[in-house]
Amino acid sequence: MTLDITYSPLLVIASIAIAITASFTALRMTSNLRLMTGAQRKKRVAQGAFALGGGIWSMHFVGMLAVNMPLTIAYAPLPTLGSALIAILVTGAALLSLHFGVRNKKRIAVAGVITGIGIVAMHYLGMSAISANCIVTYNPLGLIVAVTIGIAASIAAMELAYGQRTLKSAIAGAVVLGLAISAMHYSAMYFTIFSINSNVTVTPVLSKDTLALIVALASFVICGLFLLSAVPTSEDSAEQALQTDPDREQDSIAPQELPQTQKAPSVAFSRAMSQPPEDIDEGRIPYDRNKTIRFLPSSAIFMAQANGHYTKLHNGEEELFCPWPISRLEKKLSPGMFIRTHRSYIVNHQKITGLRREGDKAFCVMGEDENLEVPVSRGRIAEIREILNLD
């Protein structure tokens, strides 16, 4: 016999709140990762994946507990656990694709597709865990609707969240992604048919309201702890201030040693820092990778950014760690190819593909990746325009 189901409004609201909170947590956990080392970025991405994947699963579980039926629903442990793991692994893959390598619109769209598929896979695997005195069947149209909503809304959410990477965009992306997760779940449930299996009787260990409260509280506590761990330090705040205020001088920030969470430079790295510039071949810039000093042709550098006693380089694909301060690096770079756009930034003007204005601020767009931008101080805008033949 087919059952007509209703929902508990409070638990439906709680499930949507869980999805939005988990989405916001993941997006904030993975913001400003460019300021961190590779190991720190991986840790943050893993935490974001756990928050988002766990939140998707929690939303699904609370959403199922919101269902009112004249029978008891039981869940098989293995597929229930598997659905949570799939959600975490798939969202982790999506976040990794966004934070390692060059981020562009295509990669953001791919991450949205991966996330949407992960949400759908988690839902239907979680539904397969339902057992005992309930038989579940699906309308094929429901699968099509669920996949469409999951992928389309996830892409839209990623576009919003990763377009400008501001707090407002993170909030907007979190709301859209949370609503996408919820919309996919409840639209799929609309096309799901529940029937009584009269041959089995189940006695619940805990009431559904108690289970819903436990899952919801656990999800909010985990998200809260993750967000607390992502509160910027004073060093992060100083770095972000330079990003938002191009005219602020780097010298106004007291030189600091590397944070304890960052790996200390290797012995070869330290020697390269102390080595006189003339002992290095012209045009070869040292950088550290896996405790090994390597060299990059200066012509391959897109931009350089001051980072205390060291310098961060970007070659259009990845960020590299140079042992020299930016003042020393500038002496090695050809003045016919490189220009100082800001006290803290040097760019290869041959790699500039655009100049973006935002009020009284200006930014050089570097390479084909529109997300790689370098601030230009107001006093240097005219010089940049002249180099780019814009005047």
N, C-alpha and C positions, 0 to 999 in steps of 0.2 A: 504494500500500500504506500503510495506517494504521500509525503508529509508536507504540509504547509508550514514554513518557518517564519518566525519574527525575530527581531533583534532588540537587545537591551540598549536604549539610547546612550546611557552613561558609558557602557563598555565600548560602544562604537566611537564615541568621542575620545575615550581614553586610547583606543587603538590608533586613531589618527594623530593624536598628540604624541604618541610614542614614535610614529614614523617621522614626523616633522622634527622632533627633538633629536632623534638619531641621525637624520640627514644633516642637520645643522652642526651637530658634534663632529661628524666626519669631515665636513667642509672646512670647519675652523681648525681641526686638528692638522689638516693638510695645507694650511695657508702659510705663506712666507717660508716655504721649505728651501728656497734658493739661498737663504742665509745659513743653512745648516750643512754639515758634512754628509757624505753619502750614508754612513751608518745611522746618523740621526734621522735622516729622511726616511730610511727604510723602517725605522722604529715607529715614526709618526704615521706612515702609510699603513703599517700593520695595525696600529691602534685605531686609525680611521676605519679600516676594513672591519675590524671587530665591532666597532660601534655601529657602523651602518648595517653590516650583515646581521649582527645580533638584533638590531632594531627592527629590521625587516621581518625577521623570524618572530620577534616578540609581538609586532603588530599583527602578524598572521594568527598567532596563538590566541591573543586577546580577542581578535576579531571572531575567531571560531568559538570562544567562550561566550561571546555576545549573542550567539544563536540560541533561541528558545525553541526547544523541541520536546515532545511528550515522551522522551526516552533518554537514556544515558549514553553519552559518547565516550568511547575509550580510544586511547592512542598507543600504537605499537612503539616501543622505545627506539628501535634501530632507525626506521625511516624518519622519526621525529628528530633524532640527533643528526641524521644525514642531511635533512633539509636545512638545519642551522649551519652546518659546515659548508654546504653548497653556497648559501647566501654570503658567508664570510669570504670564501675563496674567490667567488666570481666578482664581488665588489672590490676585493683586494686587487684582482687582475686589472680591473678598470682604473683604479686609483694609481697603480703602478705605471700604467700606460700614459697617464697624464703627468706624472712627476719625474719620470726618467726618460730623457730624450727631448726632442724639440716638440713643444706643444703647439698645435695649430688646429684650425677648424675641423679638419678631417679626423684628427686624433680625438678631439672632443666628441665628435659624432660617434666614432667607434666605441669610445668609452660609454656613451649613452646606450648604444645597442647592447654592449656586454652587460651593463647594469640591468637593462630591461629584461633581457633573457634570463639573467640570474634571479630576478624577482619572480618571474613566471615559473621557472624551474623549482624554486623553493616552495612556491605555493602548491603546485601539483604534487610534489613529493611529500609535502606536509599533509596534504589531503589523503594521500595513499596510506598514511599512518592510521587513519580512522578505521577502527575494527569493531568487533563485538556485535552488538544488536543494531547496527546501522549499515545499510548498503548504500554506497555512493556511486552514481553514474553521471556522465557529463554529456552536455550537448556540444557537438563539434563547433558550433557557432561561438560558444562561450570561449573556447580556446583561441579562436581567431581574434575576438574582441579583446581578450586579456593580453595577448601578445602585442597587438596594435597599440593599446593604451600604454602598456609597460614600456615599449621601446620609444614611442613618440614622445611621451611625457618625460622619460629619462633623458632623452637627447635635449629637449627644451630646458630641463633643469640644469644639465651640465653646461649648456650654452650660457644660461643666466649666471651660474655660479662661477664659471671660469672665464667669462668675458673680460671683466676688469679686476676681479679678485679683491673687491672691497667688502666691508661688512654688510652693506646694503645688498650687494649682489649675492653674498653668501646666504643672507636671510631669504631673499627672493628664491634662490635656487633650492634652499632647504624646504620652503613651503611647497614649491612646485613638485619636488621629488617626493616629499612626504604625501602629498595629495595623489601623486602618480601611483605610489605603492598602495595606498588605500583604495584608489579607484580601481586598480587592477584586481585587488582582492575581492571587493564587493561586486564588481561586474562579473567576475568569474563565478562567484557564489550565486549570482542571479540565475546563471545557466546550469547550476549544479542541482541534481535531483537526489533527494534523500528518501530512502525507503526503509521500512522496518524489517529487521531480521528476527523473526519471532522464535528462532531456535536457540538464541543465546540471551542470557540475562547478565547484566553488568551492575556491580555495586561500586560506586565511586569512593575513592579513599578520601578525597577532599572535595568540597563543593566547588562549583565553577567560579563563584564569586571570590572565594578564597584563592583559587589558582590565579585568577585574573589579577587580583591585588598583588600577589607575590611576583608575578611576571612583570607587571607594570612598575612596581617599586624597584625591582632589580634593574630594569632597563634605565629608569631615570637616574638611579644612583651611579651606575656605570658611566652613563653619559656625563653626569655631573663631575665625576672624578677625572674623566678624560679632559673635559673642558678646563678644569682647574689646573691640570698639568700643562695645558697649552697656553696659560697666561704668559704674556711676553715678559722677558727679563729686561733689565735696564739696558743691556747691550742690544737686545732686539729693538727696543724702542728708539734707541739712537740711530740704528741702521734704517728703520722705517722712516724716521724723520728726514734723513737724507733723501730717501726715495720720494717723499711727498713735497719736500722743499728744496728744489734744485739749487737755490742760491745760498743755502746754509754751508758754511765752511767746514771741511773735514777737520781742520786744526782746532775747531772749537770743542772737539771731543777729545778728552785725554787719551793718550795712547794706552792700550790695554794689552795684556798678554792673552794668549789663546784661552778660551773658556775650558774648564776642566773636562767638559764632556767631549771636547774635540781632541782627536789624536795628536800627540806631539809629533813634530816633524822628524823624519828619519835623520840619521847621521849624515848621509849624502845630501839631504835637503839642507841641513844647517851649513855644511861646507859650501854648497852652492850659493847660499845667501851671503857668506863672508868673502866669497871669491871676487876679486876685482873684475869689473865689466870687461876690461880689455883682454882678460884671459879666456873669455867666451867668444866663439866665432861670431862675427857680425851677422845679425839677422836671426840668430838662434836664441830663443827665449826658454829658460828652464821652467819646468813644472813638475810637481810631485804626484806620482801615482803608485799606490801600493808600495810605499817606502822606497821607490826607485825614481831617481831624477831622469826625466826625459826632456827632449827639446822640441820646440814648436817653431816653425818658420814664422817670422814676424808677419809676413803677408797673409798668414792663415788666421790671424787674430781679428775678430770682429770688434771687440771692445774690451777695456780693462777697467776694473773698479777697485778703488782703494779699500783695503780691509785691515786696518791697523798697521802693523809692521809688514804686512804681506799684501798681495794683490790677487784678485780673482780675475781670471781671463775667460773669455767665451769665444769659441771657434765656430759658432753657428749651430753646433749640435750638442755641446756639453760645456759645463763649467769646469775650469781647471784652476789649480792652486799654485800660484807662482811665489817663490821664496823672497822675491825682491819687493821693497816698498814701491809705490807707484812713481815716486820722484826718480828713483834709480832706473825703473823700467822706461820712463819717458826719454831718458838720455840714450837708450839703446834703440829706440824706435825712430824710423825715418820721419823727419818733419814734413817731408813732401807727401807722406801717406797717412800720417796720424795727426790728430788735432785734439786739443783739450776742450771738451764741451762744458766742463764743470770741474771744480776743484778736485772732485773725487772720481772723475771719469775721463778716459781717453778713448777715442773711437778711430777706426780705420775708415776714412771718409770714402774710400772706394767701395765699402760695403754698405753705405747708407742707401736705403731704397725709398725713404720717404721722410717727411718732416711734418709732425703732427702738432697742432696748436690746441691748447686747452686753457682758454682765458688768457692770462698773462704768462702762462708757462708754455714751454716747447719741449718736444721729445724727438730724437732721431730714431727712426724705425730702421732696424738693422737686418739685412738679409731678407729672405722670403717669409720668415716667421714674424707675423705682425705682433706677437706677444713679446718679442725682444726689443725693448725700447730703452733709450738712454736719455736722461734729463739734460737739458741745455739751459745754463744760467742765462738770465736776461741780458747780461752784458756781452754774451757771446753769440746771441741769435743772429745779429747782423753778419758776423764773420762766417757763420755756418751757411746762411743764405747766399753769401757771395761765393763760397766754395761750391755750392750746389747750383750756381748760375740761376738763382731765383730772383736776383735784382737786376 
